[in-house]
Amino acid sequence: MNPTAQNHTAHGHVTFLGAGPGDPGLLTLRAVEALAAADVLIADPQVLDVVRTHARGTVDMPAITDEASKTADVPVLRDTANLVMSAARGGKRVVRAVLGDPGLDGDAAEEMLACAGEGITFEVVPGVATAVGVPAYAGVPLRDGRGGDVRFVDARTADATCWAEVGASEVTAVVSTTLDRVVAAAGELVSAGRKPDTPMSVTVAGTTTRQRTWTATLGTLQQVLKAAKVLPSADGAQPVIAVVGERSAPERREPLSWFESKPLFGWNVLVPRTKEQSAALSDQLRSYGAVPSEVPTIAVEPPRTPQQMERAVKGLVTGRYEWIAFTSVNAVKAVREKFEEYGLDARAFAGIKVAAVGEQTAKSLVEFGVKPDLVPSGEQSAAGLLEDWPPYDPVFDPIDRVFLPRADIATETLVAGLIELGWEVDDVTAYRTVRASPPPAETREAIKGGGFDAVLFTSSSTVRNLVGIAGKPHNVTVIACIGPATAKTAEEHGLRVDVLSPEPSVQKLAEALAEFGAARRCV
């Protein structure tokens, strides 16, 4: 009987989900939906970080072990299977996430059979198979316009017959193995008849920013890996995907190596901002191939005396203001929290014009349910906002006052500019910025010892605070600054500024670093 036809009320439901080969961006939309609805998430350790970010904060995530166990109801299975069955029997929605695709995972198939045997409903959400996804990221297409056969080999289970069949043919072979066994797999193919000069590629950590690919031949692989100092290795059990055949030849692979050719591929980049501010910047850096590390240098706290903010919010509701201007995401958050405290929502902005200093602040407002009336058309800064801000007109503006919620250390540029345009400004401290706690010791050592390839400074305070809590970055580290004032502060702290953003925008700063990285790769 089809498992989906069984009684839904007796047990929970299990989703066998393919998490792909490692890149979080390869999760399917259906996978993200299933993760968001899960009560219990049971994931292979290799993909836990990939899937857990899409699960609810209340999801139960029992740890997987390799111990087999036995109960009165279930035959001897891996501990993972028993975790799945136990949660499903309790009526939970279970997501079982596996590396690659569940259809190619023998353990997942065993767990599916166990579910079917007990009448537990389940579904399968396919994922990108590791043996297919990794070669694509390594620049090794498995087929071309002329077609050709492809044979997938799992070296852990391959027997002499399998090696003989693959070795005696000219098929493209995709071999799943480990770093310490890949040379032996190459030897098996040579012994079975493949020519020693047959090209092959070997990729570790495929589809992640730690990916590395070596090209060699069956006969030279051992020398190539030794020269790269990866053999012998303490990480010998690290999984690899090897592709054997003409499509792995360097002259064919290098033009197609799109992933490892990204401008910041493999760079460890320090992002010293608050966690909320660094998320979008980190995503952009990942798109360039970098490995961002977020180290908060600033902590955001409520103002010491909340009365000023409380009066301003009440004035917002009673019609005291014509405009409210937001100069940061944190300002939006502070007003939103105060609204929630008073039981208000975005409808309280009705009749009030709203300005945002830039795209990220505007996005935060939209998430709150408020569409800003004014966002700078040019430079995303206080100066850019003033360029587009209309002067006060007593004929068209019934009220002449602006509510400006901002940080305690904000500059006076916007206040002075608005006053010059004829507006009255209630400059209100909505939040305080204080120096964050020092990062872990290993992070501090990496900063001072050259463990980061680059540091992005987005304000003078991030320079001062990072040096204060973690020490000065090593002189081999690329220093990128958002503007002249930040660059001046960095130089005052003895840092050499290598990259300066053409505009005071974190997006432009990341772009400038990527251009610097691309130029360095060409040297």
C-alpha positions in Angstrom: 0.0 0.0 0.0 1.1 3.5 -0.8 2.4 5.1 2.5 0.6 8.3 1.9 -2.7 6.4 1.9 -2.3 5.4 5.6 -4.1 7.0 8.5 -2.8 10.6 9.2 -4.1 10.7 12.7 -2.2 7.7 14.1 1.3 9.1 13.6 3.1 12.2 12.5 4.7 12.8 9.2 8.2 12.5 7.9 9.9 14.6 5.1 13.0 13.0 3.7 14.8 16.1 2.4 17.8 16.4 0.2 20.0 19.3 1.5 22.3 19.3 -1.5 26.1 19.0 -1.5 26.9 22.0 0.8 25.9 25.3 -0.7 23.0 26.7 1.2 21.7 28.4 -1.9 21.0 25.0 -3.5 18.1 24.2 -1.2 14.9 24.0 -3.1 11.9 26.2 -2.3 10.0 23.0 -1.2 12.8 22.2 1.2 12.6 25.6 2.8 8.8 25.3 3.2 9.2 21.8 4.9 11.9 23.1 7.2 9.8 26.0 8.3 6.9 23.6 9.3 9.1 21.0 11.1 8.6 20.1 14.8 11.7 18.0 14.7 14.8 18.3 12.5 17.1 15.3 12.2 20.0 16.3 10.0 23.3 14.7 8.9 26.1 16.6 10.6 27.5 17.8 7.3 24.3 19.7 6.4 23.0 20.8 9.8 24.3 24.4 9.4 22.7 24.5 5.9 19.2 23.6 7.0 18.9 24.8 10.6 18.6 28.5 9.6 15.3 27.8 7.9 13.7 26.0 10.8 11.7 27.6 13.5 13.4 28.6 16.7 11.3 26.1 18.7 12.3 23.1 16.5 13.7 20.1 18.3 17.1 19.0 16.9 18.2 15.8 18.5 21.9 14.9 17.9 22.7 12.0 15.5 25.1 9.2 16.6 26.2 6.2 14.8 25.2 3.7 17.4 22.6 1.1 16.5 19.8 0.4 18.9 16.9 -1.9 19.2 13.5 -1.5 20.6 10.5 -3.8 20.9 8.8 -2.1 17.9 11.8 -1.5 15.5 14.4 -3.8 14.2 18.0 -3.0 14.6 18.6 0.2 12.7 21.0 3.2 12.9 20.3 5.5 15.8 19.0 8.1 13.2 16.2 5.8 12.1 15.1 5.3 15.6 15.1 9.0 16.2 12.9 9.5 13.1 10.5 6.7 14.1 10.2 7.8 17.7 9.4 11.4 16.8 6.9 10.4 14.1 5.1 8.0 16.6 4.6 11.0 18.8 2.6 12.8 16.2 5.4 15.2 15.2 6.2 16.7 11.8 9.7 15.4 11.2 12.3 16.6 8.6 15.1 14.1 8.0 17.8 16.1 6.1 20.5 14.2 4.3 23.6 15.3 2.3 22.8 15.4 -1.4 19.7 13.6 -2.5 17.7 11.1 -0.4 17.1 8.9 -3.4 20.8 8.2 -3.5 21.2 7.7 0.3 20.9 4.0 1.3 20.3 4.9 5.0 17.4 7.2 4.0 15.9 4.4 1.9 16.1 2.1 5.0 14.3 4.7 7.1 11.6 5.1 4.4 10.9 1.4 4.5 10.7 1.5 8.3 8.1 4.3 8.0 6.1 2.4 5.4 6.1 -0.7 7.6 4.4 1.2 10.4 2.0 3.2 8.2 3.8 6.5 8.9 3.1 8.9 6.1 6.2 10.4 4.4 7.3 12.4 1.4 10.6 12.9 -0.4 11.9 16.3 -1.3 14.8 15.7 -3.8 18.0 17.6 -3.5 21.0 18.3 -5.8 23.0 15.1 -5.8 26.6 15.6 -4.6 28.0 13.6 -7.5 26.3 16.0 -9.9 26.5 19.3 -8.1 30.2 19.2 -7.2 31.5 18.6 -10.8 29.2 21.5 -11.9 30.9 23.8 -9.4 34.3 22.5 -10.3 33.8 23.4 -14.0 33.6 19.8 -15.1 30.4 19.2 -17.2 29.6 15.5 -17.2 28.2 15.5 -20.7 28.7 17.7 -23.8 26.8 18.1 -27.0 27.9 14.7 -28.3 26.5 13.0 -25.3 28.5 10.1 -23.8 28.0 7.7 -21.0 28.5 8.6 -17.3 29.1 6.1 -14.6 28.7 6.9 -10.9 30.9 4.8 -8.6 30.8 4.8 -4.8 34.4 3.6 -3.9 33.2 2.5 -0.4 31.0 -0.3 -1.9 32.6 -0.8 -5.4 33.8 -4.4 -5.9 36.3 -5.8 -8.4 33.5 -6.3 -11.0 32.5 -2.6 -10.8 36.1 -1.4 -11.2 36.7 -3.8 -14.1 33.6 -2.5 -16.0 34.6 1.1 -15.5 38.3 0.5 -16.2 37.6 -1.4 -19.4 35.4 1.4 -20.9 35.8 5.0 -21.9 32.9 6.3 -19.9 33.2 9.4 -17.8 33.5 8.1 -14.2 32.3 10.1 -11.2 33.9 8.5 -8.1 32.7 9.3 -4.6 35.5 8.6 -2.1 37.7 10.2 0.5 40.9 12.1 0.2 43.1 9.3 1.6 41.5 6.7 -0.7 41.3 8.6 -4.0 44.8 7.5 -5.1 43.8 3.9 -4.5 40.7 4.4 -6.6 42.8 5.8 -9.4 45.1 2.7 -9.1 42.0 0.4 -9.4 41.0 2.0 -12.6 44.6 1.7 -14.1 44.7 -1.9 -13.0 41.4 -2.5 -14.7 42.6 -1.1 -18.0 42.3 2.7 -18.0 45.4 4.5 -19.4 47.5 6.2 -16.8 47.4 9.4 -18.8 43.6 9.7 -18.5 42.7 13.1 -17.1 41.0 13.4 -13.7 39.9 16.1 -11.3 39.6 15.8 -7.5 37.4 18.3 -5.6 37.1 18.6 -1.8 34.4 20.7 0.0 32.5 21.0 -3.2 30.0 23.9 -3.7 31.3 25.6 -0.5 33.7 28.5 -0.3 36.3 26.0 1.0 36.2 24.1 -2.3 39.5 23.2 -3.9 40.0 21.3 -7.1 43.2 19.6 -8.4 43.6 18.3 -11.9 46.0 15.5 -12.7 46.0 12.1 -14.5 45.4 8.7 -13.1 49.1 8.1 -13.0 50.2 11.5 -11.6 47.5 12.0 -9.0 49.6 11.0 -6.0 52.4 13.4 -7.0 50.0 16.3 -7.5 48.3 15.8 -4.1 51.7 15.5 -2.4 52.9 18.6 -4.1 49.7 20.4 -2.9 50.6 19.2 0.6 47.2 17.5 1.1 48.6 14.0 1.2 49.3 12.6 3.7 46.7 14.6 5.6 45.0 14.6 9.0 41.8 15.3 7.0 42.2 12.1 5.0 38.6 11.1 5.6 37.3 14.2 4.0 34.9 13.3 1.2 35.9 14.1 -2.4 34.4 13.8 -5.8 36.7 12.7 -8.6 35.8 12.9 -12.2 37.8 10.6 -14.6 37.8 11.3 -18.3 38.6 13.9 -21.0 36.2 16.4 -19.6 38.5 16.8 -16.6 41.5 17.9 -18.7 42.8 21.3 -17.5 42.3 23.0 -20.9 38.6 22.0 -20.7 38.1 22.7 -17.0 39.8 26.0 -16.5 37.5 28.1 -18.8 34.5 26.6 -17.1 35.8 27.0 -13.5 33.2 29.7 -12.7 33.0 29.1 -9.0 36.7 29.0 -7.9 37.3 32.0 -10.2 35.1 34.4 -8.2 37.0 37.6 -7.3 37.1 36.9 -3.5 37.0 33.1 -3.6 38.3 31.6 -0.4 39.0 35.0 1.2 38.3 35.2 4.9 36.7 38.6 5.4 36.1 40.2 8.7 32.8 42.1 9.0 32.9 44.2 12.2 29.3 45.4 12.5 26.2 44.5 14.6 24.7 41.2 13.6 21.6 42.8 12.1 23.6 45.2 10.0 26.1 42.6 8.8 23.7 40.0 7.4 23.1 41.6 4.0 26.8 42.6 3.6 27.8 39.0 4.4 25.4 37.7 1.8 27.0 40.0 -0.8 30.5 38.9 0.1 29.5 35.2 -0.2 28.3 36.0 -3.7 31.9 37.0 -4.5 33.1 33.7 -3.0 34.3 35.1 0.3 34.0 33.5 3.7 32.6 36.3 5.9 33.1 36.3 9.7 30.8 38.7 11.6 32.3 40.2 14.7 30.1 42.7 16.4 32.0 45.8 17.5 28.9 47.8 18.5 26.1 46.8 20.8 22.8 48.6 20.6 21.0 49.5 23.9 18.0 51.6 24.8 18.5 55.3 25.8 19.3 55.9 29.4 16.2 58.1 29.8 13.3 56.9 27.7 11.0 59.9 28.4 12.1 61.9 25.3 11.4 58.9 23.0 8.1 58.3 24.6 7.0 61.9 24.2 8.1 61.9 20.5 6.1 58.7 19.8 3.0 60.1 21.4 3.5 63.3 19.3 3.7 61.2 16.2 0.2 59.8 17.0 -1.3 63.1 17.9 -0.2 64.9 14.7 2.8 66.9 16.0 5.0 66.0 13.0 4.9 66.5 9.2 7.9 64.1 8.7 9.8 61.3 10.4 13.3 60.6 9.1 15.0 57.2 9.7 18.8 57.2 9.3 19.5 53.5 10.2 17.9 50.1 10.5 18.4 50.4 14.3 16.3 53.6 14.4 13.5 51.7 12.7 13.8 48.9 15.2 13.8 51.3 18.1 10.6 53.0 17.0 9.0 49.7 16.1 9.7 48.3 19.6 8.2 51.4 21.2 5.1 51.1 19.0 4.7 47.5 20.1 5.1 48.6 23.7 2.1 51.0 23.2 0.1 48.5 21.2 0.5 50.5 18.0 1.3 49.3 14.5 2.2 50.8 11.1 -1.2 52.5 10.8 0.1 55.1 13.2 2.2 56.6 10.4 -1.0 57.6 8.5 -0.8 61.2 7.3 2.9 61.4 8.1 5.7 61.6 5.5 8.4 59.0 6.0 12.1 59.4 4.9 14.8 56.7 4.8 18.5 57.4 4.4 19.1 54.4 2.1 17.8 51.1 0.7 18.5 48.9 3.7 16.6 51.3 6.0 13.8 51.5 3.5 13.7 47.7 3.3 13.4 47.6 7.1 10.5 50.0 7.0 8.7 48.0 4.3 9.0 44.9 6.5 7.3 47.0 9.3 4.5 47.8 6.8 5.6 51.4 6.0 6.5 52.5 2.5 8.9 55.5 2.7 8.0 58.6 0.8 11.6 59.7 0.4 14.8 57.8 -0.3 17.9 59.5 -1.6 18.1 59.3 -5.4 21.9 59.7 -5.2 24.3 59.2 -2.3 22.8 57.1 0.5 23.8 59.2 3.4 22.5 62.2 5.4 24.0 64.5 2.8 22.2 62.6 0.0 18.9 62.7 1.9 19.3 66.5 2.3 19.8 66.8 -1.5 16.3 65.5 -2.1 14.6 66.9 1.0 12.0 69.7 0.1 12.3 73.0 1.9 9.6 74.0 4.4 6.7 75.7 2.6 4.1 77.3 4.9 1.5 77.2 2.2 1.8 73.4 1.5 3.1 72.2 4.8 0.6 72.5 7.6 3.2 71.4 10.2 6.8 72.5 10.3 8.3 69.8 12.5 10.4 66.7 11.8 10.9 63.7 14.2 14.4 62.4 13.9 15.0 59.2 16.0 18.7 58.2 15.9 21.8 57.1 17.7 23.4 59.0 20.6 26.6 59.4 18.6 25.1 60.5 15.3 26.6 63.6 13.6 24.7 66.9 13.3 24.7 67.0 9.5 21.1 66.1 9.0 19.8 68.3 11.8 21.7 71.3 10.6 20.6 70.8 7.0 16.9 70.4 7.9 17.0 73.6 10.0 18.6 75.4 7.1 15.7 74.2 4.9 13.3 75.9 7.3 12.2 72.8 9.4 12.0 72.5 13.2 13.7 69.2 14.3 13.0 67.1 17.3 16.4 65.3 17.5 15.6 62.3 19.7 18.0 59.6 21.0 16.3 56.4 20.1 19.1 54.1 21.0 22.7 54.1 22.3 25.7 52.5 20.7 28.2 51.0 23.1 31.4 48.9 22.5 30.6 45.2 22.2 32.3 42.5 24.2 35.6 41.1 22.9 35.3 38.3 20.4 36.7 34.8 21.3 40.4 34.4 21.8 40.9 32.5 18.5 39.2 35.3 16.6 41.4 37.9 18.3 44.5 35.9 17.4 43.3 35.5 13.8 42.9 39.3 13.6 46.3 40.1 14.9 48.1 37.2 13.2 46.9 37.7 9.7 44.2 35.0 9.7 41.8 37.4 7.8 42.5 38.3 4.2 40.5 41.6 4.5 38.5 43.7 7.0 35.6 46.0 6.0 35.3 49.1 8.1 31.9 50.8 7.7 32.4 53.7 10.1 35.1 55.3 12.3 33.5 53.7 15.3 34.0 50.2 13.9 37.7 51.0 13.5 38.1 52.3 17.1 36.0 49.6 18.6 37.6 46.7 16.7 41.1 47.8 17.7 39.8 48.3 21.2 38.3 44.9 21.7 40.4 42.7 19.5 43.6 44.5 18.5 45.0 45.9 15.3 44.7 43.8 12.1 47.9 42.3 10.8 49.7 44.4 8.1 49.1 41.6 5.5 45.3 42.1 5.9 43.6 44.2 3.2 41.9 47.2 4.8 38.7 48.5 3.1 37.0 51.6 4.3 33.6 53.1 3.4 34.7 56.7 3.1 37.4 59.3 3.7 36.5 59.9 7.4 36.7 56.1 8.2 39.9 55.9 6.2 41.4 58.7 8.2 40.5 57.0 11.5 42.1 53.8 10.2 45.3 55.5 9.3 45.4 57.2 12.7 45.4 53.7 14.2 48.3 52.7 12.1 46.4 50.9 9.4 47.2 51.0 5.7 44.0 51.6 3.7 44.0 49.5 0.5 40.4 49.9 -0.7 38.2 53.0 -0.5 34.5 52.8 -1.5 33.5 55.2 -4.3 30.3 56.0 -2.4 29.4 55.8 1.4 27.4 52.5 0.9 28.2 49.1 2.2 27.2 47.6 -1.1 29.6 49.8 -3.0 32.3 49.0 -0.4 31.9 45.2 -1.0 32.0 45.8 -4.7 35.2 47.8 -4.4 36.8 45.0 -2.4 35.7 42.5 -5.1 37.3 44.7 -7.8 40.5 44.8 -5.7 40.4 41.0 -5.4 39.8 40.5 -9.1 42.8 42.7 -9.9 45.0 40.8 -7.5 44.0 37.5 -9.1 45.2 38.9 -12.5 48.7 39.8 -11.2 
